[in-house]
Amino acid sequence: MPTATSLSPTAPRGWGRRLSRYVLSQLLGPVIWLIAIMPMLDLVINRGQSATTFLYLILLYLPTPLVIIMPIAFFFATLLTLQRLQAESELVVMASAGFSLRQLAVPVLGAAAIVMTVTYACVLVLAPAGQRILGEKILDIRADIAGALLNEGEFNPVSPGLTVFIRQLSNSGEIRGVLVHDGRDRNHPVTYLAEKGILAKTPAGTRVIMQDGTVETGGKNGEQLQVLNFASYTINMDQFASPARYTLRKTEERSLSELFWPPEKGVSQTIRDRFFAEAHNRLSQPLYCIAFALIALAAVLRGRRQRGSVAIRLTIASLVAAGLRIAGYGVMGVAQRHPALVAVFYLLPAIGAAGAIIVLMGYSPRAILQRMRVHSMAGSGA
């Protein structure tokens, strides 16, 4: 039988490399996915927003995937670290020095408590606040007609039937040569021409203030053309934007209190049940940090140190942790239809933690079978 010394440089290190690659994929995958599919990327580019605005939108969205990433990353980081300490016989030395299993578990559970606290901060405060600000910012960008007017020397179709041409636009908003053609009413098209003007964003909205120009109005087929001169003329560009529609605030944008007690009147019971399930889902998600810490401890500290045994135990632990988390996501849809089942949100991490504690106490399936064999042999010998 191979010794622990011959095992330590081979299997655990190879397993550690595989776990490192898995953790790296778990960390980078959602970020790549985030950048690839974020609809605001196209929105920012088409509306002429800066790179700073795009980074700001990413920071607002980041707490949402972190809620998913942190418990999973913590589990695999804990599993990797404990297995490395076991492979290098450091845990054996600690146990020989008198450290009990409880003392060895204290730093692991302490780290779990820290990650759980950060996860609670993300899921209860940062994520809903970020989603709310993100939604408002996207709405502002979509409603900002000025972003469509920043292309100099081009005929910009601001909206169907409305075209704006600016020959020169300075950074301060000063315009040289402006044409605005409003052909939405085909029977009475209107064309504004001005030598200069100002593109201004006021508290009341975006305004084009034209100076020293003319207004040309005419009938169908160019009949009855009328030309009026003006010294100053202001066009409200917000009237050409898509009107903002009132919609019920999204679930991910709501705080915990707004999920339990929606401030809007006339919210249907179906929507209230959905909010209720989401609130308990948020409260239960960070609890997986404790369950994952105990599962990692049970996988590493209980069992033989042979190469095959280590790989099997770590694989089983990973599958158990993944199964618990996937089950938690699956409960969401059922709990929205049956609010009484929100208790399952808390039951799943509790089952994972309880099962790990049982294994740590020496009641693993293998240990139970061995005890049954011993009792059976003792009985037959008698």
Backbone torsions as a table, in degrees:
resi	resn	phi	psi	omega
1	MET	NA	133.2	-179.8
2	PRO	-68.1	150.0	-179.3
3	THR	-87.5	168.4	178.9
4	ALA	-65.4	-33.3	-178.6
5	THR	-65.1	-40.0	-179.5
6	SER	-72.3	-20.7	-179.1
7	LEU	-83.3	-32.2	-169.3
8	SER	-60.6	-36.9	-178.1
9	PRO	-81.8	-10.4	-171.1
10	THR	-106.6	-80.1	-171.5
11	ALA	-59.9	-51.6	-176.7
12	PRO	-60.3	-39.2	-178.9
13	ARG	-67.5	-40.8	175.9
14	GLY	-62.1	-42.2	176.6
15	TRP	-63.7	-37.4	178.4
16	GLY	-62.6	-39.1	178.4
17	ARG	-64.7	-40.5	178.6
18	ARG	-65.6	-40.8	177.8
19	LEU	-65.2	-37.9	179.7
20	SER	-62.2	-43.5	178.8
21	ARG	-64.2	-38.0	179.9
22	TYR	-66.3	-44.7	178.8
23	VAL	-62.4	-40.1	179.6
24	LEU	-62.7	-41.9	178.4
25	SER	-65.8	-36.4	178.4
26	GLN	-66.0	-35.7	-178.6
27	LEU	-76.9	-43.9	-174.9
28	LEU	-84.3	-28.8	-177.4
29	GLY	-55.7	-54.4	179.5
30	PRO	-62.2	-32.0	179.6
31	VAL	-67.5	-45.4	177.9
32	ILE	-62.4	-43.7	177.2
33	TRP	-59.7	-40.2	-179.1
34	LEU	-61.7	-48.2	-177.9
35	ILE	-69.0	-33.4	-174.7
36	ALA	-73.0	-36.9	-171.2
37	ILE	-110.9	-0.7	-178.3
38	MET	-61.4	117.5	-178.7
39	PRO	-67.0	-20.5	-179.1
40	MET	-72.1	-13.8	177.4
41	LEU	-63.2	-50.1	176.9
42	ASP	-63.8	-36.1	180.0
43	LEU	-62.8	-44.3	-178.4
44	VAL	-65.7	-42.4	-177.7
45	ILE	-65.8	-47.6	-176.1
46	ASN	-69.9	-24.1	-179.7
47	ARG	-96.1	6.4	174.4
48	GLY	71.0	27.0	179.3
49	GLN	-81.5	163.0	-176.1
50	SER	-85.6	167.3	175.8
51	ALA	-63.8	-31.4	177.7
52	THR	-62.1	-39.5	177.9
53	THR	-64.2	-40.4	179.1
54	PHE	-64.0	-43.8	177.8
55	LEU	-64.1	-36.4	177.8
56	TYR	-63.0	-40.6	178.2
57	LEU	-65.1	-38.1	178.6
58	ILE	-64.9	-43.2	179.5
59	LEU	-62.4	-35.6	178.1
60	LEU	-67.0	-34.2	-177.3
61	TYR	-85.4	-22.3	-171.2
62	LEU	-57.0	-39.7	-179.5
63	PRO	-59.3	-25.4	-178.9
64	THR	-65.7	-52.4	176.3
65	PRO	-70.1	-24.8	179.2
66	LEU	-62.9	-30.6	177.8
67	VAL	-59.9	-35.8	179.0
68	ILE	-81.6	-39.9	-172.3
69	ILE	-71.3	-44.2	-169.2
70	MET	-61.1	-49.0	178.3
71	PRO	-61.6	-39.1	-179.4
72	ILE	-67.8	-45.8	179.2
73	ALA	-63.2	-37.6	178.6
74	PHE	-64.4	-40.3	179.8
75	PHE	-60.5	-50.4	-177.6
76	PHE	-70.3	-32.7	175.6
77	ALA	-66.1	-39.5	177.5
78	THR	-66.2	-43.8	179.2
79	LEU	-61.5	-42.7	180.0
80	LEU	-65.9	-45.1	-177.4
81	THR	-66.1	-46.0	-179.9
82	LEU	-64.1	-39.9	179.3
83	GLN	-66.8	-35.8	176.7
84	ARG	-65.1	-42.5	177.4
85	LEU	-64.1	-36.6	178.4
86	GLN	-69.3	-42.6	-178.0
87	ALA	-65.1	-34.9	179.6
88	GLU	-88.9	10.9	175.3
89	SER	63.7	17.7	178.8
90	GLU	-71.2	-37.5	177.3
91	LEU	-67.3	-33.7	176.9
92	VAL	-65.0	-42.0	178.5
93	VAL	-63.4	-42.1	179.1
94	MET	-61.9	-44.5	179.4
95	ALA	-63.8	-37.9	178.8
96	SER	-67.4	-29.2	179.7
97	ALA	-79.1	-3.0	176.1
98	GLY	108.0	3.2	178.8
99	PHE	-73.1	128.4	178.6
100	SER	-83.7	169.2	178.0
101	LEU	-61.3	-36.0	179.2
102	ARG	-65.3	-41.2	179.0
103	GLN	-66.7	-35.2	177.4
104	LEU	-69.4	-29.0	-178.0
105	ALA	-79.8	-19.9	-175.4
106	VAL	-58.6	-51.6	-179.6
107	PRO	-64.1	-33.2	178.8
108	VAL	-66.4	-45.9	178.8
109	LEU	-68.7	-30.8	175.4
110	GLY	-64.4	-43.3	176.2
111	ALA	-63.6	-38.8	177.8
112	ALA	-62.3	-38.9	179.1
113	ALA	-64.7	-37.7	178.9
114	ILE	-66.1	-47.9	179.1
115	VAL	-63.1	-38.3	178.9
116	MET	-63.5	-39.8	178.8
117	THR	-64.2	-44.0	178.9
118	VAL	-64.3	-39.2	178.5
119	THR	-64.8	-41.0	175.9
120	TYR	-60.9	-41.5	178.7
121	ALA	-61.1	-39.5	179.4
122	CYS	-69.8	-48.2	-172.0
123	VAL	-75.2	-30.2	-176.8
124	LEU	-94.9	-28.6	-173.9
125	VAL	-120.8	-61.3	-170.1
126	LEU	-67.0	-45.1	-176.9
127	ALA	-64.4	-52.2	179.4
128	PRO	-64.8	-37.9	177.9
129	ALA	-65.6	-42.4	178.4
130	GLY	-63.9	-42.1	178.9
131	GLN	-64.5	-37.2	179.9
132	ARG	-66.9	-46.8	179.2
133	ILE	-66.1	-37.8	179.0
134	LEU	-61.9	-44.3	178.9
135	GLY	-62.2	-41.6	179.1
136	GLU	-66.8	-39.3	179.8
137	LYS	-66.1	-42.4	178.3
138	ILE	-63.9	-39.1	178.1
139	LEU	-63.3	-40.8	178.3
140	ASP	-64.3	-41.1	-179.4
141	ILE	-65.8	-42.0	180.0
142	ARG	-66.7	-30.8	-178.8
143	ALA	-87.9	-5.7	-175.2
144	ASP	-85.3	98.3	-179.9
145	ILE	-68.7	-26.9	-178.4
146	ALA	-58.2	-31.5	179.8
147	GLY	-63.3	-27.8	179.1
148	ALA	-84.7	-6.6	-176.7
149	LEU	-102.6	7.8	-173.1
150	LEU	-86.2	-3.8	179.5
151	ASN	-88.1	107.0	-179.1
152	GLU	-75.2	147.0	175.3
153	GLY	71.4	16.4	-179.3
154	GLU	-128.3	149.6	172.6
155	PHE	-84.8	108.7	-173.5
156	ASN	-96.4	113.4	175.6
157	PRO	-76.5	92.6	-177.1
158	VAL	-66.1	-42.6	177.6
159	SER	-154.2	165.7	-179.6
160	PRO	-55.1	120.2	179.2
161	GLY	91.7	-6.4	-178.0
162	LEU	-120.6	124.0	-179.6
163	THR	-126.8	136.9	-179.5
164	VAL	-125.5	133.1	176.4
165	PHE	-124.7	130.0	176.9
166	ILE	-126.3	122.2	-179.7
167	ARG	-73.6	-41.2	-178.4
168	GLN	-149.8	134.9	-179.9
169	LEU	-133.6	119.9	-179.8
170	SER	-85.3	168.1	179.5
171	ASN	-64.7	-24.6	-179.9
172	SER	-83.8	-2.4	179.1
173	GLY	95.8	2.9	179.0
174	GLU	-76.4	137.4	-175.2
175	ILE	-113.2	140.1	172.3
176	ARG	-123.4	114.4	179.9
177	GLY	75.6	99.5	-177.4
178	VAL	-132.0	138.7	176.0
179	LEU	-133.2	128.7	176.4
180	VAL	-126.0	116.7	179.2
181	HIS	-112.3	117.9	179.8
182	ASP	-108.0	100.5	-179.4
183	GLY	-110.8	24.5	-179.5
184	ARG	-65.8	-33.8	172.6
185	ASP	-98.5	101.4	-173.4
186	ARG	-64.7	-24.5	179.3
187	ASN	-78.9	-20.8	-178.5
188	HIS	-140.5	70.7	177.4
189	PRO	-70.2	148.9	-178.9
190	VAL	-128.3	134.8	177.7
191	THR	-126.1	128.8	178.2
192	TYR	-107.9	129.4	177.3
193	LEU	-126.9	135.8	179.5
194	ALA	-149.2	147.9	178.3
195	GLU	-74.4	-34.3	-178.0
196	LYS	-151.4	169.9	179.4
197	GLY	180.0	-170.6	-178.4
198	ILE	-137.7	131.7	172.0
199	LEU	-97.3	109.6	-171.2
200	ALA	-123.1	141.4	172.5
201	LYS	-105.2	108.9	-178.1
202	THR	-104.9	166.3	175.8
203	PRO	-56.5	-25.2	-179.7
204	ALA	-87.2	-7.9	179.7
205	GLY	133.3	-173.0	-178.7
206	THR	-83.0	133.3	-178.6
207	ARG	-130.2	141.1	169.5
208	VAL	-108.9	112.6	-179.0
209	ILE	-101.6	106.8	-178.5
210	MET	-97.2	144.6	-177.8
211	GLN	-129.9	141.6	175.7
212	ASP	56.4	64.6	-177.8
213	GLY	-143.0	-166.0	-178.4
214	THR	-136.1	155.6	173.5
215	VAL	-118.3	120.8	-178.9
216	GLU	-111.1	120.4	177.9
217	THR	-122.1	147.2	-179.4
218	GLY	-153.7	167.6	177.7
219	GLY	-89.3	-165.9	-178.1
220	LYS	-67.3	141.8	-179.4
221	ASN	61.1	27.6	176.4
222	GLY	76.9	12.5	-179.4
223	GLU	-78.2	155.1	174.9
224	GLN	55.1	51.4	179.3
225	LEU	-70.1	130.6	177.8
226	GLN	-123.7	135.2	-179.2
227	VAL	-122.6	125.4	178.7
228	LEU	-122.4	134.5	176.1
229	ASN	-90.9	149.1	176.6
230	PHE	-143.8	151.4	175.4
231	ALA	-87.9	-33.1	178.3
232	SER	-153.2	135.4	-179.4
233	TYR	-144.5	134.4	-176.9
234	THR	-115.1	131.8	176.7
235	ILE	-114.1	127.5	176.4
236	ASN	-83.6	106.3	-177.3
237	MET	-75.9	-19.1	-179.2
238	ASP	-65.6	-22.6	-179.8
239	GLN	-68.4	-18.2	-179.6
240	PHE	-92.9	-8.1	178.7
241	ALA	-79.7	160.3	176.5
242	SER	-65.9	128.8	-178.4
243	PRO	-63.5	138.6	178.4
244	ALA	-70.6	131.7	-178.8
245	ARG	-106.2	139.4	178.2
246	TYR	-78.5	125.2	175.2
247	THR	-132.0	155.2	177.8
248	LEU	-63.2	133.4	-177.4
249	ARG	-57.0	135.9	-176.0
250	LYS	-63.9	156.5	-178.6
251	THR	-60.1	-44.6	-177.1
252	GLU	-69.4	-13.7	179.9
253	GLU	-92.3	-5.8	-173.6
254	ARG	-91.5	144.4	172.9
255	SER	-76.0	172.3	-178.2
256	LEU	-62.3	-41.5	-179.8
257	SER	-66.2	-35.0	178.6
258	GLU	-71.8	-24.9	175.8
259	LEU	-74.5	-42.0	179.1
260	PHE	-73.3	-39.0	-177.0
261	TRP	-130.9	82.3	-179.6
262	PRO	-58.7	128.0	-177.9
263	PRO	-74.1	-18.9	-178.2
264	GLU	-73.5	149.0	176.7
265	LYS	-92.2	149.8	176.5
266	GLY	78.7	18.3	177.7
267	VAL	-74.4	129.2	-176.9
268	SER	-69.4	160.7	-178.9
269	GLN	-66.5	-31.2	178.3
270	THR	-62.5	-44.1	179.4
271	ILE	-69.0	-37.8	177.0
272	ARG	-61.9	-39.8	177.6
273	ASP	-64.6	-36.2	178.0
274	ARG	-66.7	-42.8	177.2
275	PHE	-63.3	-40.5	-178.8
276	PHE	-62.3	-43.8	178.5
277	ALA	-65.6	-40.0	179.3
278	GLU	-65.0	-38.1	179.1
279	ALA	-61.1	-46.4	179.8
280	HIS	-71.5	-30.2	175.2
281	ASN	-63.0	-41.8	177.7
282	ARG	-64.8	-41.9	-178.1
283	LEU	-67.8	-27.1	-175.6
284	SER	-91.4	-23.9	-174.0
285	GLN	-57.3	-46.3	-179.0
286	PRO	-66.3	-18.3	-178.9
287	LEU	-65.7	-20.1	178.1
288	TYR	-64.7	-21.7	178.5
289	CYS	-60.7	-43.7	178.9
290	ILE	-67.0	-44.7	179.5
291	ALA	-61.7	-42.6	-179.8
292	PHE	-65.4	-37.6	178.1
293	ALA	-62.5	-44.3	180.0
294	LEU	-68.2	-37.1	177.6
295	ILE	-64.0	-41.4	177.9
296	ALA	-64.2	-41.2	177.2
297	LEU	-61.5	-45.8	-179.2
298	ALA	-63.8	-37.3	-178.1
299	ALA	-67.7	-35.2	-174.5
300	VAL	-90.5	-42.2	-171.0
301	LEU	-85.1	-18.7	-178.5
302	ARG	-114.9	116.7	177.9
303	GLY	136.7	169.9	179.8
304	ARG	-77.9	162.4	-175.1
305	ARG	-102.2	12.1	177.0
306	GLN	-67.3	155.7	-174.1
307	ARG	-56.5	-52.5	-178.6
308	GLY	-63.5	-38.4	-179.9
309	SER	-64.4	-41.9	179.5
310	VAL	-62.0	-48.3	-178.6
311	ALA	-60.9	-41.1	-179.3
312	ILE	-65.8	-44.7	-178.0
313	ARG	-64.4	-42.4	179.9
314	LEU	-67.9	-36.2	176.9
315	THR	-65.6	-45.1	178.8
316	ILE	-61.4	-42.7	179.0
317	ALA	-60.7	-42.2	179.1
318	SER	-63.9	-41.9	179.8
319	LEU	-66.6	-38.8	178.5
320	VAL	-64.1	-46.1	179.4
321	ALA	-62.4	-44.1	178.9
322	ALA	-64.5	-39.9	179.2
323	GLY	-63.2	-41.8	178.1
324	LEU	-61.7	-44.4	-176.4
325	ARG	-69.1	-40.2	178.9
326	ILE	-65.3	-38.4	176.9
327	ALA	-62.2	-36.9	177.3
328	GLY	-61.6	-40.8	176.9
329	TYR	-67.7	-36.5	-179.2
330	GLY	-67.3	-28.6	-179.0
331	VAL	-68.5	-24.9	-173.6
332	MET	-56.2	-48.8	-178.2
333	GLY	-64.0	-37.9	-179.6
334	VAL	-70.9	-41.1	-178.4
335	ALA	-65.9	-27.2	177.3
336	GLN	-67.1	-30.1	178.7
337	ARG	-91.3	-25.9	-179.4
338	HIS	-131.1	89.8	-174.4
339	PRO	-56.8	-26.1	-179.2
340	ALA	-63.7	-21.9	-177.6
341	LEU	-81.0	4.3	176.8
342	VAL	-63.1	-20.2	177.3
343	ALA	-61.8	-25.1	180.0
344	VAL	-66.0	-28.5	176.8
345	PHE	-54.6	-42.4	-178.5
346	TYR	-85.5	-26.7	-177.5
347	LEU	-68.1	-36.6	-176.9
348	LEU	-62.9	-53.1	176.7
349	PRO	-64.5	-31.1	177.8
350	ALA	-65.8	-40.1	177.8
351	ILE	-64.3	-43.1	178.2
352	GLY	-61.2	-44.2	179.4
353	ALA	-66.9	-42.3	-179.6
354	ALA	-64.7	-42.1	178.1
355	GLY	-62.5	-40.7	178.2
356	ALA	-65.3	-39.9	178.8
357	ILE	-63.7	-39.7	178.4
358	ILE	-61.8	-42.5	178.4
359	VAL	-65.3	-41.6	178.7
360	LEU	-63.2	-29.1	178.1
361	MET	-78.7	-2.9	176.9
362	GLY	97.0	15.6	-178.8
363	TYR	-109.1	43.4	176.0
364	SER	-71.7	160.2	178.2
365	PRO	-55.5	-40.5	179.1
366	ARG	-63.9	-43.1	-179.7
367	ALA	-65.3	-38.3	179.5
368	ILE	-65.7	-41.5	178.4
369	LEU	-64.4	-39.9	178.1
370	GLN	-63.3	-41.6	178.7
371	ARG	-65.2	-36.9	178.1
372	MET	-65.8	-38.2	178.1
373	ARG	-65.5	-42.8	-180.0
374	VAL	-61.1	-46.1	179.5
375	HIS	-64.0	-37.0	-180.0
376	SER	-66.7	-42.6	178.8
377	MET	-66.3	-39.8	178.4
378	ALA	-63.0	-40.5	179.2
379	GLY	-66.9	-40.2	179.9
380	SER	-70.1	-33.0	178.7
381	GLY	-68.3	-32.5	178.6
382	ALA	-69.7	NA	NA
